[in-house]
Amino acid sequence: MTSSFIRKAGVIACLVVCGGCAQVALVSVTPMIAALARHFDRATADRIVELEQQKNWDEMLKLAQVQLQREPERAEWWVLQGYAQERLGQPAVAVLSYQQATRLSPEDEGAWLALGRSESALGRPEQAIQAYRQALRYRPESAQAYLALAELYLQQGQPDLALPNYRESLRYDPELEQAWYGLASAYQRTGQNERRDEALKGLRRLDPAAADQFEKQYRLKQAKQR
């Protein structure tokens, strides 16, 4: 069985081909798993994708730990270990794994983003912001890093700081539905209704159902305020 990866309409997918039976399957995987799998041989990549599909985080963690005993200086195994720990609800130890990954491979955007995500899960927004900014230091055009910053600022009730980061995210990747949704939310919270409607047009182009849901929630909120 061999694997390759494609991105279509903002979805990361793994194309799995079974050589013995001529079967082809298209399965969704997270962007991190897709990125990691590219660094490994086919058998290892297929195993990681399989564990992701099964949500078998214990076995994924064991795989990473076994490989780290053999290759402790390989950043990808630290990222995989952190990812499994994160999925197992262990953000504190995931932070340690991701930190080691960034030490070994400081230009790894995904490791910095994962570190920021785990720091945020621990209620440490300042450390999360630092991690996201490090991602941008090494990859200034990272739409995902700008999106992560924007989402964090919005969660903290700072839509004014979220707005420029949403815009930068969409500047580098105009197909990010989450960024359009967040941009509309940030404009709404700052009372910029015309710009909110413009952002909703961008969202509707990609996901009409999400745009409809946004407008429905807005109408319900207005009704409650009357």
C-alpha positions, 0 to 999 in steps of 0.5 A: 500500500502506498500513499500520496497527499493532495489538497483540494478545496482546503481539505487535506486528504491522503490517497491510499493505493493498495498495490495488491488489490488495485483499490484506491481510497481517499481519506481525510487526515489533519494537515500535520499528519499529512506534512509528517507523512511526507518525511517518512518511507511509505510503510511508515507513512501508511501506518501513521495515516492508519493510526490517525484514521483509527484515532488510535493515539496510544499506538501512535504514541508508542510508535513515536517513542520507539522511533525516538529511542532509535533517532532521538535527534529527528524532529519529526518523531518529537512532533508525532509524539507531541501530536499523540500526547495532545490527542490523549489530552496531555497538553503539558507533556505535548508542549515539551515534545514540541519544544524539543522539535523546535530546538532540533528544527527551528524552521519547522512551521508545523512544530511552532503552530502545534506548540502554540496550540498546546500552550493555548490549551494550557491557558497560556496565551502569551506563550502561544502568541510567542510560538505563533510569531516564531512560526511567522519569523521562519515563514512570514507568508504562513496563512495558518500562523496568522489564522492561529493568532487571529483566533487566539485574539478573538477568543481573548475578546480582542477583535481589533487585534484579530482583524489584521491577522485574519486579513493577512491570513486571507492575503496568503490563502483566500480559500481559508473558510475559517479565516473568512468566518472569523473575519466576519465575526471580528467585524461584527464585534467591532460594529463594522457591519458593511465589512462583515457583510463583505467577509460573509460574501467571501465565506459564502463563496466557499461554504454557503451553509456556514454563511447561512449559519452565521447569519442565523446566529446573528439574527437570533442574537439581535432578537434576544437584544430587543 
